[in-house]
Amino acid sequence: MVATVTSSMRVSVRVHPGSSRDAVGGRYGSGEPPVLTVWVTAPAADGRATRAVQEALAEAFAVSRGSIRLLSGARSRSKVFEVDGADPVALARLLES
């Protein structure tokens, strides 16, 4: 039997719903932990923006959408997600873009 190690990482995000395009990148504010900025075209209604953020994060981290779980902030622009299989280097690169 081969043991597989799956790393998970918490990612704090600031969502901008109703944007003209979907995009992930840049740091929101200067506090700690760092907050990743995510723009989505979906409106902030009926959880559509949250689902769009999950899809955008999955694409940005090259993981499946099922690997992204909302931990807090369901009705807020500030959210925390847990991302299974995410590379911390990818997060650092996204924060700097």
ChimeraX attribute file (.defattr): number of C-alpha atoms within 10 A of each C-alpha:
attribute: neighborCount
match mode: 1-to-1
recipient: residues
	/A:1	3
	/A:2	4
	/A:3	5
	/A:4	6
	/A:5	7
	/A:6	8
	/A:7	11
	/A:8	15
	/A:9	15
	/A:10	16
	/A:11	21
	/A:12	21
	/A:13	23
	/A:14	20
	/A:15	23
	/A:16	20
	/A:17	22
	/A:18	14
	/A:19	14
	/A:20	10
	/A:21	10
	/A:22	17
	/A:23	17
	/A:24	21
	/A:25	20
	/A:26	18
	/A:27	19
	/A:28	16
	/A:29	11
	/A:30	8
	/A:31	8
	/A:32	7
	/A:33	9
	/A:34	17
	/A:35	21
	/A:36	25
	/A:37	21
	/A:38	24
	/A:39	21
	/A:40	24
	/A:41	17
	/A:42	20
	/A:43	15
	/A:44	17
	/A:45	10
	/A:46	9
	/A:47	13
	/A:48	15
	/A:49	23
	/A:50	24
	/A:51	16
	/A:52	20
	/A:53	30
	/A:54	22
	/A:55	18
	/A:56	19
	/A:57	25
	/A:58	19
	/A:59	13
	/A:60	16
	/A:61	22
	/A:62	14
	/A:63	17
	/A:64	15
	/A:65	18
	/A:66	11
	/A:67	18
	/A:68	25
	/A:69	14
	/A:70	17
	/A:71	13
	/A:72	13
	/A:73	15
	/A:74	13
	/A:75	13
	/A:76	11
	/A:77	16
	/A:78	16
	/A:79	20
	/A:80	19
	/A:81	20
	/A:82	17
	/A:83	24
	/A:84	20
	/A:85	17
	/A:86	23
	/A:87	15
	/A:88	14
	/A:89	10
	/A:90	13
	/A:91	19
	/A:92	15
	/A:93	11
	/A:94	17
	/A:95	17
	/A:96	11
	/A:97	12
